[in-house]
Amino acid sequence: MLLSRRFIWIFRGAEWLVLLSWILSANVYKQFKTTPELLLPFVIFGIGFFGLSFIFPINRLLWQRRLYLYVQMGLLVAAQVIFVGFSTLFLVFIVKACFLLRFKELILFTCISGLAFVLGQTWGVSTSTFAQDMLTKLKQCELVSADFGSFSDLAPGLADFIAFNALIVLLNYILRAERKSRLKAEALTQEVEALATKLERTRIAREIHDSLGHTLTTLGVKAELAQTIRDSNPEKALQTLDTIKQLVDICLQDVRRAVKTMREEDFDLNVALPTLFNEFQVSTRALQVRYSVELPSLSLHISHQLYCIVQEGLTNIRKHAGAKNINLRGYATTEYIMIDLEDDGKGFNDNEEHSNGFGLCGMRERVKLLNGEIQIHSILNQGTSIHVRIPR
């Protein structure tokens, strides 16, 4: 688990406050008046704990984290046996272990270290003159029973101690689970953003190809032709310029249509597809266009993709098919949205290389984005049929 440097310093500051509280404790000073020989061990343990507070191997290897915890646990237990204090540091120690060990290992480690700590503290009380004097005074004041012994009442205190540590571990587990979920959510958000960026780039590439690619290519060829024949055949050059003007108008219409389609929030295929076909028939007067569109309300994403599929189909018909009749049918079943586009043009061989050109590939990719299926059937000199099926 990665923790910020700021958090580590806050945790370190809390550990220093616990150390300072023991140094300033009046109980500690009284103990040293009674047992001055414990002052030196107290100073040594204090320096040891202070030094360990600068080491928080959160990003170290597992064996290094374990070694750190066992060293600190040994010092804490030794401090309890000698009875020099620092018992509050055990809570800080358990919190550290929560960040340094895996959860299953943490449970076992907490139980072992807790038992060792309580036994060490009990041993220290039974052997310390200062502790025995305090216990005698408590018995005289009847604050504890006269038969109170060092080990006789260990069980209740140990149970409370284990319950308190279990609460710390549980709270830490909840925090770690929340942090893990948040990090996973952040990673998922980044993946979604990256995927959205990739899809947007792919969509823009399709839009450029579907709306402008063929037209701009033809425009370049016509412009080059006009430059070549402007001196030798001015009349034909003027006709070519008229054609270029028409192509520019088509480009502008395609751009406006694409922008309008992407911006409309209430985009309705039942209106947009007939409009597209009517505009197509006006631009290609020799074609007979028939359509029947009865589709349910669809999301903007699905509507836009289906619209672009039909638009690309019409572009292919205009540029390659040489058809006289086009039929479009859009309808819905209980499970699928169906789009059928047919023409009676030149057709092509399904096995030919151009049957996998950018236009048809773009249509297949759009259908794939909608988890649908597309079937393209074509026979030479008999026409082409495109059937699209999208799950509702």
N, C-alpha and C positions, 0 to 999 in steps of 0.2 A: 504494500500500500504506500503510495507516494503522498507525503504531507508537505505542506508549504513551510518555508523557513520561518515565516512569521508564527505559524502554529507551534513549531518546535520551541521557539524562544518564549512564547507564552507559557507553554508547559514547563519549560526550564525555570521560568520566574516563579511559578506556583511551587515547584520543588524547593526553591531557595527560601520561599516564605515559610514553608514547613520546617526547614532547618533552622531558620531564624527564630521561629516560635519556641523551639526546644532550647536554643541558647539563652533566650530571654526568660524562660520559664522560672518562676520562683521555686518551683518544686525541684528543679535541677540544682539550683544553688544550695538549697537545703541539703540535698543528697551529698554534695561535695563537702559540705561542712562536717557531715557525719563520717563520710568515707572519702577523704581527700585522695586516697590512692587511685580512685577511679577517674580523676580529672584528666590524667594523661591518656588513658584509653578513650575517654570521651572526645578529646581533641583529635586523636588519631582517626577514630571512626568518622568524626565530623568532616575532617579533610578528605577522607576516602569517599564519603557520600557526595561531598561538594565536587570532587574531581569527576566522579561518575556522572554527575548531572550534565557535564559538558559533552558526554558521549551518549548519543541517542541513535543507535545503528539501524534506523528504520529502513535505509536503502542498502544495507549490507547483506551478505550471504546469510542463509538460515543458521549455519553453525556458529557464525560470529554473533548473531542475535541471541542464540541460546547461551553461548559462553558468557555474554554480558549479563544475562538474567541470572544465571547460576552464581556468578561472582557476587552480584548485588544481594541475592538471596542469602548466600553464605555470610556476608557482612551483617545483614539484618538479624539473622538467627544468632550469630556470635554476639552482637550487641545486646540481644535479649538475655543470653546466658550470663554475660558479665553484668547485666542490669545497668547499662549506661543510657538507656532510653532509645529515642528515634523510632518508637513503635508506629507513630503516625505515617512515617515514610512507607510503611507496608502498603497502604492504600494507593500511594503514588506508584509503588512498585507493581501492583496488580494492574493499574491503568496502563503502565508502560507495556506490560506483557500482552495486553489486549491488542496493541498495535504491532507487536513484534512476532507473535506466534499465530499459527493457524487456529481456527476455532476449536477443533477437537483436541489438539495438543494443549491449548490454553486451559480447557476444563481440567485436564489431568494435572497440569503444572500448578494451577491455582489450588487444587486440593492438597497436593504434596507440600507446596510452599506454605500454605495456611496451617497445615498440621505441624510442620517443622517450626513455624513461627510460634504457635501457641505452646508447643512443648518446650521450646527454648525459653519463652517468657516465663512459663511455670517453673522451670528449673532455676531461672534467675531469681524469681521471688523466693523460692525455698532456700537458696544459698546466700541471699543478700542480707546483711545485718540491717541495713536501712529499711528494706522491705519488711523484715520481721518486726522491727520496731513499729512501723506503721500498722501492721496487722494486729499487733498487741494492743495498740491504742484503739483500733476499730472494735476489737473484742470487748475492751473495757467500756467503750461507749455503747455496746450492744448493737452496733451497726452491722455486724456479722455474727453468725452463731459461734458459740464457744468451741464447737468441735470442727470448725472450718479448717480444712487442710489444703495443702497445695494442689493435690490431685483429686481430692474427693469431689470438688465442685467444678471439675474441668469440663464435664460433658455439656452442661447448659451454656457455658461461655463459648465453648467450641462450636456448638450448634448455631448460636447467634452470629459468631464470627464467619462461619461458612455461608450462612444465609445472606449476610451483608456483602460478602465477596461475590456470591452468586448474582446478587442484584447488580453489582458493578459490571460483571461479565455480560449479563443480559442486556443492560443498557448499551454497552459497547457494541454488542452484536447487532442491536437495532440500528445504531449509528452507522456501523460498517455496511449493513445491508442497504440502508438508505443511500449511503455514499456510492456503493457499487451500482445501485439502480440508477442514480443520477448520472454517473459516468457512462453507463451503458446507454442511457437516453441521449446524452450528449454525443456519443459516438454514432448512435443511430441517426441523430439529426444531421451530423456531418455527412454520413453516407447518403442520406436522402437529398441533401443539398448538392452533393457531387453528382448523384444520379439525375437530379433535376437539371443541373447544368449540362450534363451530357445529352439528355433528351432534348433540351432546348437548342443546343447546337445542331443536333441531328434534324430537329424540326425546321430550323432556319435553312439548313442545307436543302431539305426537301422543298421548302417554299421557294427558294431561289431557283431550283431546278424546275419545279412544277409550273411556276408562274412566268419566269423570265428566261430560263436556260435556252429553250429551243428558239424563242422569239429573238433573243439577242444574237444567237448564232446566225439565224437567217438575216438579221439586220446587218451584221458584219459582212456577210457575203454580198448582200445587195449594195452596201456602201462601196465595197471594193469593186464591184461591177460597174457602178456609176462612175467611179474615178477612171476606170479603164476605157470606157466608151464615150466619155464626155466630149472628146474632140472628134472622134470618127463617126459617132452616131448620137448627136445631141438629143434627137427626139426620143430615142429609147432611154437615154440617160435621164430625161425628165420623167418618163414613165416609171423608171426605177426609183427616182426620188419620191414619186407619189406612193409607191409601194413602201418605201422606208417610212414615210409619214404615217401610213396606216399601221405599220409595225410598232412605231413609237406609241401611237394611240392605244394599241393593244397592250403594250407593256404598262402604260399608265393605268389602264383599266384593271389589269391583273394586280398591280400594286395596291390600288385603292380597294379592290375587292378583298384582297388578303388582309389588309389592315382593318377594314370594316368587319370582316369575319372574326378576327381575333379579338376585337374590342367589344363586340356585341355580347351583352350578358344574357339577353333573351333570344339567342339565336335559334331560329325555328327552321328545320330542314324542309318542312312542308311548304314553306315560302321561299327559302333560299334556293332549293334545287330547281323548281320551276323557273325562277328568275334567271338562274344560270343557263338553263336550256333555251329560254327565250332570247337571251343575249347571244348565245352560241348560234342560234338559227339566224339571227339578224346578220351576224358576221359571216355566215356561210349560207347564202340564200339558196344554194342548190340542194341543200339537205332538207329532208323531211324528218321532223322531230316529233316523237310521241312520248308522253310520260304520264305516269300515274304514281303519285306519292301520297301515301297514307301511313305516316309513322307516328308513334306515340311520343310523348315528351321525353327528351333525352338530355343527358348532361351536356354541358358546353364542350367538354373534351371529346366525347363520343361524336357529337354533332359535327364538330370541326374536322375530325379525322375522316368521317364518312363523306363530308363535303369535298375534302381534298382528294379523296379516292375517286369520286365521280369526276371532279375537275380534271385530274390527270388522265382518266379514261377518255374524256372528250378531247383533251389536247392530243393524245395519241391518234384518235380517230381523224382529227383535222389534219394532222401532219403526215400520217402514214397510210390510213385506211382507204381513202378515196371512196367512202361509202355514200349511198344515196338515202338510206333510211337508218334512223337510230331509235331504239326503244329503251326506255328506262322505267323500271318498276321498283318502288320502295314500299315495303309492307312489313308487318310484324306478326309473328306467331306467339304462342304462349311462352316459348323459350328463347326465340331468336329474333333479331332484327335482320331483315333480308334486303339486299340491294342487287338487282339484276340489270346489267347494261349490255345491250346487244347492238351489233351493226352488221350490214351486208356488204362490207368492204372487201379489200384484197385478201385479208387474212394473212396468216403466216404459218410456217411449220413450227410446231411446238418444240422441236428438237434443235431449231436454228439458234445461233448465238444471240441474235438480237432479241429473242423472246425473253432474255434475262437482262435487258437493258435497264438503265437507271430508272426509267419511268415505271416499268412493271415491278422492279425491285422496291421502289419507293412505296408502291401500293401494297406489296406484300408486307413491308415493314410496318406500315400503318395498321394493317389488319392484325399483325402480330401484337402490336401495342394494346389492341383491344381484346386480346385473347380469342380472336376469331379465326375463321377459315376463309380462304379465297381459292376459287377454282377458275382457271382461264383455259378456255377451249377455243381453238382456231383451226380453220380449214382453208387452204389456199383457194382464193377466188370465191369463197362462200361466206366469209365474215368471221367475226370474233364475238364470243360471249364471255362475260365476266360475272361470276356469282360470288357475292360476299355474304357471309353469315356471322353475325356478332351475337354473343350471348347477352340476354337482357339483364 
